[in-house]
Amino acid sequence: MRYAAVLFNKLLGRFPRFETAAYLLVFVIGTKLLIDYFGNNLLAAPGAHPVDFHSPTHFWFWAFWVAMAISFAVKFMRASRRGIFKSFRGDHLGLSRRALGR
């Protein structure tokens, strides 16, 4: 397990967008589980299965796999120059770098 953790840390160091993609994949899978539970247990008639993630003929199957593909593709997208995940610099407050001591 330690070797897998070291390998994963090296991959994150080399490809930092893996972290964002992993969080998006976890979000998509969690959302799928919630939709599956509420759509089939609480909102459906007994014995009915309106939300089906297992059959390619249903909308929910394709919605899930398209969301998974988009989440995975985030890893391959290039980050913008400034980036939305950069650390706070105070630029949005109109403070100059000189005033911030930078």
VMD Tcl script that builds the backbone (N, CA, C; Angstrom):
set m [mol new atoms 306]
animate dup $m
set s [atomselect $m all]
$s set {name element resname resid chain x y z} {
  {N N MET 1 A 0.834 -1.191 0.000}
  {CA C MET 1 A 0.000 0.000 0.000}
  {C C MET 1 A 0.878 1.254 0.000}
  {N N ARG 2 A 1.983 1.195 0.701}
  {CA C ARG 2 A 2.858 2.354 0.759}
  {C C ARG 2 A 3.441 2.662 -0.621}
  {N N TYR 3 A 3.768 1.619 -1.384}
  {CA C TYR 3 A 4.315 1.824 -2.720}
  {C C TYR 3 A 3.283 2.467 -3.650}
  {N N ALA 4 A 2.043 2.044 -3.509}
  {CA C ALA 4 A 0.977 2.652 -4.315}
  {C C ALA 4 A 0.812 4.125 -3.950}
  {N N ALA 5 A 0.903 4.453 -2.665}
  {CA C ALA 5 A 0.779 5.849 -2.229}
  {C C ALA 5 A 1.941 6.687 -2.761}
  {N N VAL 6 A 3.142 6.134 -2.746}
  {CA C VAL 6 A 4.302 6.862 -3.262}
  {C C VAL 6 A 4.141 7.088 -4.765}
  {N N LEU 7 A 3.699 6.064 -5.480}
  {CA C LEU 7 A 3.482 6.197 -6.917}
  {C C LEU 7 A 2.410 7.239 -7.213}
  {N N PHE 8 A 1.325 7.212 -6.445}
  {CA C PHE 8 A 0.256 8.181 -6.635}
  {C C PHE 8 A 0.745 9.599 -6.357}
  {N N ASN 9 A 1.548 9.783 -5.323}
  {CA C ASN 9 A 2.097 11.114 -5.016}
  {C C ASN 9 A 3.006 11.607 -6.131}
  {N N LYS 10 A 3.797 10.705 -6.719}
  {CA C LYS 10 A 4.661 11.097 -7.836}
  {C C LYS 10 A 3.818 11.508 -9.043}
  {N N LEU 11 A 2.737 10.762 -9.299}
  {CA C LEU 11 A 1.860 11.120 -10.405}
  {C C LEU 11 A 1.202 12.475 -10.170}
  {N N LEU 12 A 0.772 12.737 -8.929}
  {CA C LEU 12 A 0.176 14.039 -8.616}
  {C C LEU 12 A 1.186 15.169 -8.768}
  {N N GLY 13 A 2.441 14.902 -8.406}
  {CA C GLY 13 A 3.476 15.908 -8.579}
  {C C GLY 13 A 3.742 16.207 -10.042}
  {N N ARG 14 A 3.680 15.177 -10.861}
  {CA C ARG 14 A 3.947 15.344 -12.285}
  {C C ARG 14 A 2.721 15.865 -13.045}
  {N N PHE 15 A 1.533 15.406 -12.663}
  {CA C PHE 15 A 0.286 15.804 -13.306}
  {C C PHE 15 A -0.692 16.316 -12.251}
  {N N PRO 16 A -0.594 17.576 -11.848}
  {CA C PRO 16 A -1.446 18.083 -10.758}
  {C C PRO 16 A -2.938 18.105 -11.094}
  {N N ARG 17 A -3.298 18.048 -12.368}
  {CA C ARG 17 A -4.714 18.055 -12.737}
  {C C ARG 17 A -5.394 16.720 -12.428}
  {N N PHE 18 A -4.617 15.679 -12.115}
  {CA C PHE 18 A -5.201 14.405 -11.694}
  {C C PHE 18 A -6.080 14.597 -10.461}
  {N N GLU 19 A -5.665 15.482 -9.571}
  {CA C GLU 19 A -6.421 15.697 -8.337}
  {C C GLU 19 A -7.813 16.258 -8.641}
  {N N THR 20 A -7.885 17.250 -9.509}
  {CA C THR 20 A -9.173 17.823 -9.879}
  {C C THR 20 A -10.053 16.787 -10.559}
  {N N ALA 21 A -9.456 16.010 -11.469}
  {CA C ALA 21 A -10.219 14.971 -12.163}
  {C C ALA 21 A -10.736 13.926 -11.182}
  {N N ALA 22 A -9.920 13.558 -10.200}
  {CA C ALA 22 A -10.348 12.557 -9.218}
  {C C ALA 22 A -11.521 13.069 -8.384}
  {N N TYR 23 A -11.467 14.323 -7.961}
  {CA C TYR 23 A -12.579 14.879 -7.192}
  {C C TYR 23 A -13.860 14.938 -8.032}
  {N N LEU 24 A -13.731 15.292 -9.301}
  {CA C LEU 24 A -14.903 15.321 -10.177}
  {C C LEU 24 A -15.486 13.927 -10.373}
  {N N LEU 25 A -14.622 12.916 -10.519}
  {CA C LEU 25 A -15.109 11.546 -10.670}
  {C C LEU 25 A -15.842 11.086 -9.412}
  {N N VAL 26 A -15.318 11.413 -8.249}
  {CA C VAL 26 A -15.999 11.059 -6.996}
  {C C VAL 26 A -17.349 11.761 -6.904}
  {N N PHE 27 A -17.408 13.021 -7.316}
  {CA C PHE 27 A -18.673 13.758 -7.303}
  {C C PHE 27 A -19.696 13.110 -8.238}
  {N N VAL 28 A -19.270 12.743 -9.445}
  {CA C VAL 28 A -20.185 12.133 -10.421}
  {C C VAL 28 A -20.712 10.796 -9.896}
  {N N ILE 29 A -19.838 9.986 -9.324}
  {CA C ILE 29 A -20.257 8.681 -8.805}
  {C C ILE 29 A -21.200 8.855 -7.615}
  {N N GLY 30 A -20.920 9.798 -6.734}
  {CA C GLY 30 A -21.807 10.065 -5.603}
  {C C GLY 30 A -23.170 10.554 -6.049}
  {N N THR 31 A -23.181 11.421 -7.065}
  {CA C THR 31 A -24.445 11.906 -7.605}
  {C C THR 31 A -25.238 10.762 -8.230}
  {N N LYS 32 A -24.546 9.866 -8.921}
  {CA C LYS 32 A -25.211 8.700 -9.510}
  {C C LYS 32 A -25.870 7.850 -8.431}
  {N N LEU 33 A -25.163 7.624 -7.334}
  {CA C LEU 33 A -25.728 6.819 -6.251}
  {C C LEU 33 A -26.966 7.480 -5.641}
  {N N LEU 34 A -26.926 8.794 -5.467}
  {CA C LEU 34 A -28.085 9.502 -4.927}
  {C C LEU 34 A -29.278 9.444 -5.882}
  {N N ILE 35 A -29.024 9.672 -7.165}
  {CA C ILE 35 A -30.112 9.599 -8.150}
  {C C ILE 35 A -30.682 8.191 -8.207}
  {N N ASP 36 A -29.807 7.200 -8.161}
  {CA C ASP 36 A -30.261 5.812 -8.208}
  {C C ASP 36 A -31.131 5.481 -7.002}
  {N N TYR 37 A -30.714 5.921 -5.820}
  {CA C TYR 37 A -31.486 5.625 -4.610}
  {C C TYR 37 A -32.831 6.353 -4.606}
  {N N PHE 38 A -32.782 7.678 -4.769}
  {CA C PHE 38 A -34.022 8.449 -4.695}
  {C C PHE 38 A -34.947 8.171 -5.875}
  {N N GLY 39 A -34.389 7.984 -7.060}
  {CA C GLY 39 A -35.206 7.750 -8.234}
  {C C GLY 39 A -35.882 6.394 -8.256}
  {N N ASN 40 A -35.275 5.395 -7.630}
  {CA C ASN 40 A -35.833 4.048 -7.674}
  {C C ASN 40 A -36.530 3.630 -6.386}
  {N N ASN 41 A -36.213 4.257 -5.281}
  {CA C ASN 41 A -36.803 3.830 -4.008}
  {C C ASN 41 A -37.877 4.775 -3.481}
  {N N LEU 42 A -37.610 6.059 -3.509}
  {CA C LEU 42 A -38.533 7.003 -2.887}
  {C C LEU 42 A -39.559 7.579 -3.850}
  {N N LEU 43 A -39.171 7.780 -5.100}
  {CA C LEU 43 A -40.055 8.471 -6.040}
  {C C LEU 43 A -40.793 7.526 -6.984}
  {N N ALA 44 A -40.442 6.249 -6.984}
  {CA C ALA 44 A -41.036 5.305 -7.939}
  {C C ALA 44 A -42.086 4.438 -7.262}
  {N N ALA 45 A -42.970 3.902 -8.085}
  {CA C ALA 45 A -43.966 2.948 -7.580}
  {C C ALA 45 A -43.257 1.645 -7.204}
  {N N PRO 46 A -43.790 0.886 -6.265}
  {CA C PRO 46 A -43.155 -0.376 -5.880}
  {C C PRO 46 A -42.979 -1.309 -7.087}
  {N N GLY 47 A -41.777 -1.818 -7.227}
  {CA C GLY 47 A -41.470 -2.731 -8.326}
  {C C GLY 47 A -41.030 -2.036 -9.607}
  {N N ALA 48 A -41.235 -0.730 -9.715}
  {CA C ALA 48 A -40.830 0.012 -10.920}
  {C C ALA 48 A -39.358 0.409 -10.806}
  {N N HIS 49 A -38.710 0.562 -11.936}
  {CA C HIS 49 A -37.298 0.946 -11.979}
  {C C HIS 49 A -37.111 2.054 -13.018}
  {N N PRO 50 A -37.587 3.279 -12.734}
  {CA C PRO 50 A -37.529 4.335 -13.747}
  {C C PRO 50 A -36.121 4.838 -14.053}
  {N N VAL 51 A -35.225 4.761 -13.083}
  {CA C VAL 51 A -33.845 5.212 -13.292}
  {C C VAL 51 A -32.979 3.972 -13.454}
  {N N ASP 52 A -32.457 3.772 -14.674}
  {CA C ASP 52 A -31.668 2.571 -14.960}
  {C C ASP 52 A -30.307 2.981 -15.504}
  {N N PHE 53 A -29.275 2.734 -14.713}
  {CA C PHE 53 A -27.907 3.061 -15.127}
  {C C PHE 53 A -27.222 1.888 -15.816}
  {N N HIS 54 A -27.901 0.771 -15.995}
  {CA C HIS 54 A -27.262 -0.437 -16.503}
  {C C HIS 54 A -27.637 -0.775 -17.937}
  {N N SER 55 A -28.628 -0.137 -18.495}
  {CA C SER 55 A -29.083 -0.451 -19.846}
  {C C SER 55 A -28.748 0.690 -20.806}
  {N N PRO 56 A -28.049 0.397 -21.897}
  {CA C PRO 56 A -27.697 1.452 -22.864}
  {C C PRO 56 A -28.892 2.089 -23.565}
  {N N THR 57 A -30.069 1.563 -23.365}
  {CA C THR 57 A -31.244 2.157 -24.006}
  {C C THR 57 A -31.869 3.267 -23.168}
  {N N HIS 58 A -31.372 3.487 -21.955}
  {CA C HIS 58 A -31.929 4.514 -21.080}
  {C C HIS 58 A -31.039 5.755 -21.054}
  {N N PHE 59 A -31.697 6.898 -20.854}
  {CA C PHE 59 A -31.001 8.185 -20.787}
  {C C PHE 59 A -29.958 8.207 -19.674}
  {N N TRP 60 A -30.297 7.674 -18.502}
  {CA C TRP 60 A -29.415 7.771 -17.337}
  {C C TRP 60 A -28.100 7.044 -17.556}
  {N N PHE 61 A -28.085 5.973 -18.309}
  {CA C PHE 61 A -26.854 5.253 -18.636}
  {C C PHE 61 A -25.888 6.183 -19.358}
  {N N TRP 62 A -26.390 6.833 -20.405}
  {CA C TRP 62 A -25.533 7.711 -21.203}
  {C C TRP 62 A -25.164 8.987 -20.461}
  {N N ALA 63 A -26.052 9.527 -19.665}
  {CA C ALA 63 A -25.740 10.728 -18.885}
  {C C ALA 63 A -24.585 10.450 -17.924}
  {N N PHE 64 A -24.634 9.284 -17.281}
  {CA C PHE 64 A -23.568 8.929 -16.344}
  {C C PHE 64 A -22.229 8.786 -17.057}
  {N N TRP 65 A -22.195 8.069 -18.173}
  {CA C TRP 65 A -20.924 7.818 -18.845}
  {C C TRP 65 A -20.372 9.063 -19.524}
  {N N VAL 66 A -21.223 9.944 -19.996}
  {CA C VAL 66 A -20.739 11.212 -20.560}
  {C C VAL 66 A -20.143 12.077 -19.452}
  {N N ALA 67 A -20.794 12.119 -18.292}
  {CA C ALA 67 A -20.255 12.881 -17.152}
  {C C ALA 67 A -18.917 12.296 -16.692}
  {N N MET 68 A -18.800 10.967 -16.699}
  {CA C MET 68 A -17.529 10.336 -16.331}
  {C C MET 68 A -16.430 10.707 -17.331}
  {N N ALA 69 A -16.748 10.681 -18.617}
  {CA C ALA 69 A -15.759 11.014 -19.643}
  {C C ALA 69 A -15.324 12.471 -19.542}
  {N N ILE 70 A -16.273 13.370 -19.293}
  {CA C ILE 70 A -15.932 14.793 -19.146}
  {C C ILE 70 A -15.054 14.996 -17.910}
  {N N SER 71 A -15.385 14.337 -16.814}
  {CA C SER 71 A -14.585 14.461 -15.591}
  {C C SER 71 A -13.168 13.954 -15.812}
  {N N PHE 72 A -13.040 12.853 -16.540}
  {CA C PHE 72 A -11.713 12.302 -16.817}
  {C C PHE 72 A -10.946 13.198 -17.789}
  {N N ALA 73 A -11.655 13.815 -18.739}
  {CA C ALA 73 A -11.010 14.667 -19.737}
  {C C ALA 73 A -10.454 15.948 -19.129}
  {N N VAL 74 A -10.947 16.351 -17.974}
  {CA C VAL 74 A -10.437 17.553 -17.304}
  {C C VAL 74 A -8.931 17.438 -17.088}
  {N N LYS 75 A -8.474 16.238 -16.863}
  {CA C LYS 75 A -7.049 16.005 -16.628}
  {C C LYS 75 A -6.214 16.421 -17.830}
  {N N PHE 76 A -6.758 16.303 -19.026}
  {CA C PHE 76 A -5.996 16.592 -20.231}
  {C C PHE 76 A -6.132 18.034 -20.704}
  {N N MET 77 A -7.028 18.799 -20.093}
  {CA C MET 77 A -7.202 20.193 -20.491}
  {C C MET 77 A -6.051 21.030 -19.950}
  {N N ARG 78 A -5.676 22.016 -20.713}
  {CA C ARG 78 A -4.606 22.896 -20.266}
  {C C ARG 78 A -5.169 23.933 -19.319}
  {N N ALA 79 A -4.439 24.234 -18.287}
  {CA C ALA 79 A -4.850 25.272 -17.342}
  {C C ALA 79 A -4.581 26.633 -17.968}
  {N N SER 80 A -5.387 27.613 -17.601}
  {CA C SER 80 A -5.174 28.959 -18.118}
  {C C SER 80 A -3.907 29.545 -17.496}
  {N N ARG 81 A -3.442 30.639 -18.043}
  {CA C ARG 81 A -2.196 31.233 -17.541}
  {C C ARG 81 A -2.318 31.663 -16.090}
  {N N ARG 82 A -3.390 32.340 -15.779}
  {CA C ARG 82 A -3.571 32.787 -14.400}
  {C C ARG 82 A -4.132 31.673 -13.553}
  {N N GLY 83 A -5.016 30.883 -14.108}
  {CA C GLY 83 A -5.580 29.750 -13.387}
  {C C GLY 83 A -6.594 30.181 -12.340}
  {N N ILE 84 A -7.630 29.394 -12.166}
  {CA C ILE 84 A -8.615 29.718 -11.148}
  {C C ILE 84 A -8.236 29.140 -9.800}
  {N N PHE 85 A -7.241 28.271 -9.770}
  {CA C PHE 85 A -6.852 27.634 -8.521}
  {C C PHE 85 A -5.565 28.221 -7.947}
  {N N LYS 86 A -5.139 29.367 -8.474}
  {CA C LYS 86 A -3.938 30.009 -7.941}
  {C C LYS 86 A -4.220 30.532 -6.540}
  {N N SER 87 A -3.166 30.726 -5.790}
  {CA C SER 87 A -3.341 31.226 -4.423}
  {C C SER 87 A -3.804 32.681 -4.442}
  {N N PHE 88 A -4.428 33.093 -3.368}
  {CA C PHE 88 A -4.955 34.442 -3.233}
  {C C PHE 88 A -3.816 35.446 -3.273}
  {N N ARG 89 A -3.972 36.484 -4.109}
  {CA C ARG 89 A -2.951 37.511 -4.212}
  {C C ARG 89 A -3.478 38.891 -3.874}
  {N N GLY 90 A -4.750 39.026 -3.626}
  {CA C GLY 90 A -5.301 40.323 -3.298}
  {C C GLY 90 A -5.581 41.196 -4.497}
  {N N ASP 91 A -5.417 40.637 -5.711}
  {CA C ASP 91 A -5.619 41.430 -6.915}
  {C C ASP 91 A -7.054 41.914 -7.053}
  {N N HIS 92 A -8.013 41.139 -6.620}
  {CA C HIS 92 A -9.407 41.525 -6.802}
  {C C HIS 92 A -9.808 42.676 -5.887}
  {N N LEU 93 A -8.985 43.019 -4.916}
  {CA C LEU 93 A -9.288 44.128 -4.017}
  {C C LEU 93 A -8.702 45.436 -4.535}
  {N N GLY 94 A -7.979 45.377 -5.657}
  {CA C GLY 94 A -7.369 46.577 -6.211}
  {C C GLY 94 A -6.079 46.953 -5.502}
  {N N LEU 95 A -5.520 46.048 -4.744}
  {CA C LEU 95 A -4.270 46.320 -4.055}
  {C C LEU 95 A -3.100 46.074 -4.997}
  {N N SER 96 A -2.145 46.958 -4.972}
  {CA C SER 96 A -0.976 46.767 -5.811}
  {C C SER 96 A -0.036 45.772 -5.157}
  {N N ARG 97 A 0.855 45.220 -5.958}
  {CA C ARG 97 A 1.849 44.280 -5.413}
  {C C ARG 97 A 2.776 44.994 -4.432}
  {N N ARG 98 A 3.018 46.281 -4.683}
  {CA C ARG 98 A 3.896 47.052 -3.794}
  {C C ARG 98 A 3.258 47.183 -2.410}
  {N N ALA 99 A 1.928 47.426 -2.384}
  {CA C ALA 99 A 1.223 47.567 -1.116}
  {C C ALA 99 A 1.183 46.249 -0.354}
  {N N LEU 100 A 1.189 45.150 -1.100}
  {CA C LEU 100 A 1.164 43.842 -0.470}
  {C C LEU 100 A 2.564 43.380 -0.070}
  {N N GLY 101 A 3.579 44.132 -0.494}
  {CA C GLY 101 A 4.959 43.753 -0.146}
  {C C GLY 101 A 5.492 42.668 -1.049}
  {N N ARG 102 A 5.030 42.633 -2.301}
  {CA C ARG 102 A 5.506 41.606 -3.251}
  {C C ARG 102 A 6.237 42.235 -4.392}
}
mol reanalyze $m
mol bondsrecalc $m
mol representation Tube
mol addrep $m
